[in-house]
Amino acid sequence: MLWTEVSEISIELYENHPDVDPRYILFTDLHNLVINLEGFNDDPTKSNERILEAIQMNWIEELN
């Protein structure tokens, strides 16, 4: 997975971290969860606030 695969990342987070509420996650914690996902193989330094926010919003949508 790459940072640009926001939907796939959010689905993986939803499936792998059902105990985490994405509405209250810090971006630093979100970043760590993403880079530690199995299959994530992008450069960890290529993320930014816009990408993390998009992942967070998609993850919230997965809850509904």
C-alpha positions in Angstrom: 0.0 0.0 0.0 1.0 3.6 -0.7 -0.1 6.8 1.1 -2.3 7.6 -1.9 -4.4 4.4 -1.3 -6.5 6.2 1.4 -9.5 3.9 1.1 -7.6 0.7 1.3 -5.6 2.0 4.3 -8.7 3.0 6.1 -10.3 -0.4 5.5 -7.2 -2.1 6.9 -7.2 0.1 9.9 -10.9 -0.6 10.5 -10.4 -4.3 10.3 -7.1 -4.4 12.3 -7.9 -1.9 15.0 -11.5 -2.3 16.0 -10.8 -1.0 19.5 -9.5 2.4 18.2 -11.9 5.3 17.7 -10.6 7.2 14.7 -12.5 10.3 15.8 -10.1 10.9 18.7 -6.8 9.6 17.3 -3.8 11.8 17.2 -2.1 12.1 13.8 1.2 10.9 15.2 -0.6 7.7 16.4 -2.4 7.4 13.1 0.8 7.7 11.2 2.4 4.9 13.3 -0.6 2.6 12.8 -0.4 3.1 9.0 3.3 2.5 8.6 3.0 -0.7 10.7 0.2 -2.1 8.6 1.1 -5.4 6.8 1.5 -4.6 3.2 2.3 -0.9 3.7 5.5 -0.2 1.8 5.6 3.5 1.1 8.2 5.9 2.5 7.0 6.9 6.0 8.2 10.4 5.5 5.9 11.0 2.5 2.8 11.5 4.6 1.4 14.9 5.5 -1.6 16.3 7.5 -3.9 16.3 4.4 -3.2 12.6 3.7 -3.7 11.6 7.4 -6.9 13.6 7.6 -8.2 11.8 4.5 -7.4 8.5 6.0 -9.0 9.5 9.3 -12.2 10.6 7.5 -12.4 7.4 5.5 -11.9 5.3 8.6 -14.7 7.2 10.4 -16.9 6.4 7.4 -16.1 2.7 7.7 -17.6 2.8 11.2 -21.0 3.8 9.8 
